[in-house]
Amino acid sequence: MTTTFVVLSYLLTFGGTAALVAAMVHRGRRLARQVPPEDRPWT
């Protein structure tokens, strides 16, 4: 019982973190496409 709880907690924690990171990267890339090329300091 305890082992199952610990494993599920880790899965939810890391899965949730990965989902948030994926959403932020997706949103950042979408917003970056809207910036004109001359205003992109990262290129």
Secondary structure, 3 states (H helix, E strand, C coil): CHHHHHHHHHHHHHHHHHHHHHHHHHHHHHHHCCCCHHHCCCC
